[in-house]
Amino acid sequence: MLTGIGFSDRKNPIQAGREAANRACAHCGQPSLTFLFIAGDYDPAAVLIGVQSVIDSSNLVGGSTHGIITRRGVHTSGIGICCLAGPKIHALSYLKEYYQAENGGNSDKIKIGPLLRRANGTPGTAFVFPNGFGDNISALLRELHDVIGPGYQYVGGGTGDNLGRSQSYQITDEGVATDGFALALVHGVDFKTDLAHGWLPLGELMQVTKAEGKRVYELDGMPAFSRYASSLGGMEPADFARISMRHPLGIPGGGGRFLIRDPLRVEADGSIVFVTEIPPNTVAVMMKPSVEEDLSHDARKTLFGTLSSVPEPKLMLIMDCVSRYYLLGDSFEQKIVYDLKLIDPAVSVLGALSFGEISSVSGAPLFYNKSITVAVGG
């Protein structure tokens, strides 16, 4: 397998797409699969035109992001591309422009039967990039798992630009969507994946006694904000945004892992809106940063642990939560640049700041918040 990374921050979207793709393909030739991340105020359809003028018929998958992670740092404007080439690599892409789950099901089923038949039952890796602001990502992952079946591992992240504008694009070689998902099924590459978040449980377990979608009305039978605040010794609603950034909820999962759920805001009725849905009757616990308030410690272990699990690594893809970027401030970029400098220059590295992370490290694919997921291919 040959890989190549390209980045461009030209203002013209077609020129930027073309330049980034040319730089990536200069290292690997005609790609079998292209990952594309767009940060900043670019027209994604125009970027795609520029990219496809270089990669031709390559399958492509990716989306919008608040920031692109490279060895040089985090770029909040630009085009990042990673290309994979090799006779054994087989990639299939799928774009759904709109996905809406209803009553635990989906009114418009995911139709990827032709892709699965072409995959011939071969195990592989599913890269999934949904709208990070959607209300249905957990339902999407359940349906994908049901449709695709066993043999696949999952990795990916929610697309978006920033927490203010809430614009999101999902992209494949078929085009651009705004409220759906982009999917690539990849075979012929040995990917190892892992996930970390750097949070530890604080205090006693609580039960979500009333919730709907992303909105939690009651914890332990009390108004959600009242119970949340009391578990931290009390706070005013005006302090919620600042304090909740450091204290998400954790849902206990298999293997001692926690599924992190990030609080977003308090409503007038005392309910709390989260970034991702939390079902009623869920058991959760308050979380705190681990290792002397340094969330980068676990991320670093995951980067190097995943890298060492692949005998001849050629590629590292990183999806790192945008809220970790905001929380860590300047140290986020400093530490990730330092860590990436320790990785062999022969390994192609590209990442994105995601709005929620997708991983199947616990078995079935799940949607995480405030986490980092890494995929290393060789």
C-alpha positions as CSV (number, residue, x, y, z in Angstrom):
1,M,0.0,0.0,0.0
2,L,1.1,3.5,-0.9
3,T,-0.2,6.6,0.8
4,G,0.0,10.3,0.4
5,I,-1.1,13.4,2.3
6,G,-2.0,16.8,0.7
7,F,-3.0,20.1,2.2
8,S,-3.9,23.4,0.7
9,D,-5.2,26.7,2.1
10,R,-5.7,28.5,-1.3
11,K,-8.9,30.6,-1.2
12,N,-10.3,29.4,-4.5
13,P,-12.1,26.1,-3.7
14,I,-11.4,24.4,-7.0
15,Q,-7.7,25.3,-6.9
16,A,-7.4,24.3,-3.3
17,G,-9.0,20.9,-3.9
18,R,-6.8,20.3,-7.0
19,E,-3.6,21.4,-5.2
20,A,-4.2,19.2,-2.1
21,A,-5.1,16.2,-4.3
22,N,-2.0,16.7,-6.5
23,R,0.2,16.8,-3.4
24,A,-1.3,13.6,-2.1
25,C,-1.1,11.7,-5.4
26,A,2.5,12.8,-5.9
27,H,3.3,10.2,-3.2
28,C,1.1,7.4,-4.2
29,G,-0.1,7.7,-7.8
30,Q,-3.7,7.0,-8.8
31,P,-5.6,6.3,-5.5
32,S,-8.0,3.6,-4.8
33,L,-9.6,5.6,-1.9
34,T,-9.4,9.3,-1.0
35,F,-10.3,10.8,2.4
36,L,-11.3,14.5,2.2
37,F,-11.7,17.0,5.0
38,I,-12.8,20.6,4.5
39,A,-12.3,23.3,7.1
40,G,-13.4,26.9,6.8
41,D,-15.6,28.8,4.4
42,Y,-15.3,26.7,1.2
43,D,-18.0,25.5,-1.2
44,P,-17.7,21.7,-0.8
45,A,-19.1,21.0,-4.3
46,A,-16.4,23.2,-5.9
47,V,-13.7,21.6,-3.7
48,L,-14.9,18.2,-4.9
49,I,-14.6,19.3,-8.6
50,G,-11.0,20.3,-8.0
51,V,-10.2,17.0,-6.2
52,Q,-11.9,14.8,-8.7
53,S,-10.0,16.5,-11.6
54,V,-6.9,14.8,-10.1
55,I,-8.1,11.5,-8.4
56,D,-10.4,10.6,-11.4
57,S,-12.5,7.6,-10.5
58,S,-11.2,7.0,-7.0
59,N,-13.8,6.4,-4.3
60,L,-13.9,9.2,-1.9
61,V,-15.3,9.8,1.6
62,G,-15.2,12.6,4.2
63,G,-16.9,15.8,5.2
64,S,-16.6,19.2,6.8
65,T,-14.7,19.8,10.0
66,H,-13.8,22.7,12.3
67,G,-10.1,21.9,12.0
68,I,-7.8,19.6,10.0
69,I,-5.0,17.9,12.0
70,T,-1.6,17.5,10.3
71,R,1.9,17.1,11.5
72,R,2.3,20.9,11.4
73,G,-0.7,21.6,13.6
74,V,-4.5,22.3,13.5
75,H,-5.8,24.2,10.5
76,T,-9.2,25.9,10.8
77,S,-9.2,26.7,7.1
78,G,-8.0,24.5,4.3
79,I,-8.4,21.3,2.4
80,G,-6.9,18.0,3.8
81,I,-6.6,14.9,1.7
82,C,-5.2,11.4,2.3
83,C,-4.9,9.0,-0.6
84,L,-4.5,5.2,-0.5
85,A,-3.3,3.2,-3.5
86,G,-2.5,-0.4,-4.1
87,P,-3.8,-3.4,-6.1
88,K,-5.2,-5.1,-3.1
89,I,-7.2,-2.1,-1.8
90,H,-10.9,-2.3,-2.6
91,A,-13.1,0.6,-1.5
92,L,-16.9,1.2,-2.0
93,S,-18.6,4.5,-1.2
94,Y,-22.2,5.4,-0.4
95,L,-23.8,8.8,0.2
96,K,-27.2,9.3,1.7
97,E,-28.5,12.9,1.4
98,Y,-31.0,12.6,4.2
99,Y,-31.4,10.3,7.1
100,Q,-34.3,10.5,9.6
101,A,-35.0,7.8,12.1
102,E,-38.6,7.4,13.3
103,N,-39.8,5.3,16.3
104,G,-36.6,3.3,16.4
105,G,-36.7,2.6,12.7
106,N,-36.1,4.4,9.5
107,S,-38.7,5.6,7.0
108,D,-36.2,5.5,4.2
109,K,-34.0,2.4,4.5
110,I,-30.3,2.4,3.8
111,K,-29.9,0.7,0.5
112,I,-26.4,-0.6,0.3
113,G,-27.2,-4.1,-0.9
114,P,-25.3,-3.6,-4.1
115,L,-22.2,-2.5,-2.2
116,L,-22.3,-5.6,0.1
117,R,-22.7,-7.9,-2.9
118,R,-19.6,-6.3,-4.5
119,A,-17.8,-6.8,-1.2
120,N,-18.4,-10.5,-1.5
121,G,-18.7,-11.0,2.3
122,T,-15.1,-10.0,2.9
123,P,-14.5,-8.5,6.3
124,G,-13.3,-4.9,6.2
125,T,-13.5,-1.4,7.8
126,A,-16.5,0.9,7.6
127,F,-15.7,4.6,7.7
128,V,-18.8,6.6,8.6
129,F,-19.2,10.4,8.6
130,P,-22.7,11.5,9.6
131,N,-24.1,15.0,10.2
132,G,-22.7,15.7,13.7
133,F,-25.7,17.9,14.6
134,G,-28.2,15.2,13.7
135,D,-30.7,13.7,16.2
136,N,-30.4,10.1,14.9
137,I,-26.7,9.1,14.8
138,S,-27.1,6.2,17.3
139,A,-30.1,4.9,15.3
140,L,-28.0,5.2,12.1
141,L,-25.2,3.1,13.6
142,R,-27.6,0.4,14.8
143,E,-29.1,0.2,11.3
144,L,-25.7,0.1,9.6
145,H,-24.6,-2.7,11.9
146,D,-27.8,-4.6,11.1
147,V,-27.5,-4.1,7.4
148,I,-23.8,-4.6,6.9
149,G,-23.6,-7.6,9.3
150,P,-20.6,-9.0,11.2
151,G,-17.0,-8.8,10.0
152,Y,-16.7,-5.0,9.9
153,Q,-15.1,-2.6,12.3
154,Y,-16.3,1.0,12.4
155,V,-14.5,4.3,12.7
156,G,-15.4,7.9,11.9
157,G,-16.9,11.1,13.3
158,G,-19.6,13.7,13.0
159,T,-19.2,16.4,10.4
160,G,-19.6,20.1,11.1
161,D,-17.8,23.4,10.9
162,N,-18.0,25.0,14.4
163,L,-20.4,25.1,17.3
164,G,-21.8,28.5,16.3
165,R,-22.8,28.1,12.6
166,S,-23.8,24.5,12.8
167,Q,-23.2,23.8,9.1
168,S,-22.4,20.2,8.2
169,Y,-21.4,18.5,4.9
170,Q,-20.9,14.9,4.2
171,I,-19.0,14.0,1.0
172,T,-18.3,11.1,-1.3
173,D,-17.4,10.8,-5.0
174,E,-21.2,10.9,-5.6
175,G,-21.6,14.4,-4.3
176,V,-22.4,16.4,-1.2
177,A,-25.1,16.0,1.5
178,T,-26.0,18.2,4.5
179,D,-28.2,16.0,6.7
180,G,-27.2,12.5,5.9
181,F,-24.0,10.4,6.0
182,A,-21.0,9.4,3.9
183,L,-19.8,5.8,4.1
184,A,-16.9,3.9,2.7
185,L,-16.4,0.1,3.0
186,V,-12.7,-0.6,2.8
187,H,-11.1,-4.0,2.1
188,G,-7.5,-5.0,1.6
189,V,-6.0,-2.8,4.4
190,D,-5.3,-4.1,7.9
191,F,-6.7,-1.3,10.1
192,K,-6.3,-1.3,13.8
193,T,-8.5,1.1,15.8
194,D,-8.8,2.4,19.3
195,L,-10.6,5.1,21.3
196,A,-9.9,7.1,24.4
197,H,-11.4,10.0,26.2
198,G,-9.4,10.9,29.4
199,W,-12.4,11.1,31.8
200,L,-12.8,9.4,35.1
201,P,-16.1,8.8,37.1
202,L,-16.9,11.2,39.9
203,G,-19.5,10.5,42.6
204,E,-22.4,8.1,42.5
205,L,-24.5,6.6,39.7
206,M,-27.6,8.5,38.6
207,Q,-30.6,7.2,36.6
208,V,-32.1,9.1,33.7
209,T,-35.7,8.9,34.8
210,K,-37.2,11.1,32.0
211,A,-35.7,11.9,28.7
212,E,-36.6,12.4,25.0
213,G,-34.0,12.4,22.3
214,K,-31.2,14.8,23.3
215,R,-33.2,16.4,26.2
216,V,-33.0,15.0,29.7
217,Y,-35.8,16.2,31.9
218,E,-35.1,14.2,35.1
219,L,-32.2,12.6,36.9
220,D,-33.1,10.4,39.8
221,G,-36.6,11.8,39.7
222,M,-35.4,15.4,40.1
223,P,-35.2,18.2,37.5
224,A,-32.1,17.3,35.5
225,F,-30.2,20.6,36.3
226,S,-31.0,20.4,40.0
227,R,-29.6,16.8,40.3
228,Y,-26.6,17.6,38.1
229,A,-25.7,20.8,40.1
230,S,-26.1,19.1,43.5
231,S,-23.7,16.3,42.5
232,L,-21.0,19.0,42.0
233,G,-21.9,20.9,45.2
234,G,-24.3,23.3,43.6
235,M,-24.1,25.9,40.8
236,E,-26.2,28.6,39.1
237,P,-27.6,28.1,35.6
238,A,-25.3,30.9,34.4
239,D,-22.3,28.9,35.4
240,F,-23.5,25.7,33.6
241,A,-21.7,26.2,30.3
242,R,-18.3,26.8,31.9
243,I,-18.6,23.9,34.5
244,S,-20.3,21.4,32.2
245,M,-17.4,21.6,29.7
246,R,-15.3,19.8,32.3
247,H,-18.0,17.5,33.7
248,P,-19.9,15.4,31.0
249,L,-21.9,12.4,31.9
250,G,-20.5,8.9,31.4
251,I,-22.6,5.8,30.6
252,P,-20.8,2.6,31.8
253,G,-20.2,0.2,29.0
254,G,-18.4,-3.1,28.3
255,G,-14.8,-3.6,29.2
256,G,-14.9,-0.8,31.8
257,R,-15.2,1.9,29.0
258,F,-17.6,4.8,29.4
259,L,-19.8,6.3,26.7
260,I,-19.4,10.1,27.2
261,R,-22.3,12.4,26.8
262,D,-21.6,16.1,26.5
263,P,-24.1,18.6,28.1
264,L,-25.0,21.5,25.8
265,R,-27.3,23.9,27.6
266,V,-30.0,24.2,30.4
267,E,-33.5,25.0,29.5
268,A,-35.9,27.2,31.4
269,D,-37.8,24.2,32.9
270,G,-34.5,22.8,34.4
271,S,-34.0,20.1,31.7
272,I,-30.6,19.7,30.1
273,V,-30.0,19.3,26.3
274,F,-27.0,17.1,25.4
275,V,-25.0,16.9,22.2
276,T,-26.2,13.4,21.7
277,E,-29.4,11.5,22.7
278,I,-29.6,9.7,26.0
279,P,-32.4,7.1,26.3
280,P,-34.7,7.0,29.4
281,N,-33.6,4.6,32.2
282,T,-30.0,5.0,31.3
283,V,-27.6,4.8,34.2
284,A,-24.9,7.5,34.2
285,V,-22.2,9.1,36.4
286,M,-20.6,12.5,36.5
287,M,-17.1,12.5,35.0
288,K,-14.0,14.6,35.6
289,P,-10.7,15.0,33.7
290,S,-8.1,12.4,34.5
291,V,-4.3,12.7,35.2
292,E,-4.0,16.1,36.9
293,E,-6.7,17.7,34.6
294,D,-4.7,16.7,31.5
295,L,-6.9,15.1,28.8
296,S,-4.0,14.6,26.4
297,H,-2.5,11.8,28.5
298,D,-4.9,9.1,27.4
299,A,-5.0,10.5,23.8
300,R,-1.2,10.1,23.6
301,K,-1.4,6.5,24.9
302,T,-4.0,5.7,22.2
303,L,-2.0,7.2,19.4
304,F,1.2,5.3,20.1
305,G,-0.6,2.1,21.3
306,T,-2.6,1.8,18.1
307,L,0.5,2.6,16.0
308,S,2.6,-0.1,17.7
309,S,-0.2,-2.7,17.0
310,V,0.5,-2.6,13.3
311,P,3.7,-4.3,12.1
312,E,4.4,-1.9,9.2
313,P,2.2,1.1,9.6
314,K,1.6,3.3,6.5
315,L,-1.3,5.5,7.6
316,M,-2.8,7.1,10.7
317,L,-6.3,8.7,10.6
318,I,-7.4,10.7,13.7
319,M,-10.9,11.9,14.7
320,D,-10.6,14.1,17.8
321,C,-13.5,15.8,19.4
322,V,-13.8,19.6,18.8
323,S,-14.8,20.1,22.4
324,R,-11.4,18.7,23.5
325,Y,-9.8,21.3,21.3
326,Y,-11.8,24.1,22.9
327,L,-11.2,22.7,26.4
328,L,-7.4,22.2,26.1
329,G,-6.9,25.5,24.3
330,D,-3.4,26.2,22.9
331,S,-2.0,23.1,24.6
332,F,-4.1,20.9,22.3
333,E,-2.1,21.9,19.2
334,Q,1.2,22.0,21.0
335,K,0.9,18.5,22.4
336,I,-0.5,16.8,19.3
337,V,2.2,18.4,17.1
338,Y,4.8,17.2,19.6
339,D,3.4,13.6,19.6
340,L,3.1,13.5,15.8
341,K,6.8,14.5,15.4
342,L,7.7,11.3,17.2
343,I,6.0,9.2,14.6
344,D,8.0,7.9,11.7
345,P,7.8,10.4,8.8
346,A,7.0,7.5,6.4
347,V,3.6,7.2,8.1
348,S,1.0,9.4,6.5
349,V,-1.0,11.3,9.2
350,L,-4.3,13.2,8.7
351,G,-7.0,14.0,11.2
352,A,-10.1,16.1,11.8
353,L,-11.8,17.8,14.7
354,S,-15.1,15.9,14.9
355,F,-18.5,16.5,16.4
356,G,-18.7,13.2,18.1
357,E,-16.7,10.1,17.4
358,I,-17.6,6.6,16.0
359,S,-15.8,3.4,17.1
360,S,-16.6,-0.3,17.5
361,V,-13.9,-1.0,20.1
362,S,-16.6,-2.3,22.5
363,G,-18.2,-4.5,19.8
364,A,-21.1,-2.8,18.0
365,P,-20.5,0.7,16.6
366,L,-21.3,3.5,19.1
367,F,-21.3,7.3,19.0
368,Y,-19.0,8.9,21.6
369,N,-18.5,12.5,22.7
370,K,-15.3,14.2,24.0
371,S,-13.2,11.4,22.7
372,I,-10.4,10.6,20.2
373,T,-10.5,7.6,17.9
374,V,-7.5,6.5,15.8
375,A,-7.2,4.1,12.9
376,V,-3.8,2.9,11.7
377,G,-3.5,1.0,8.5
378,G,-0.7,-1.1,7.2
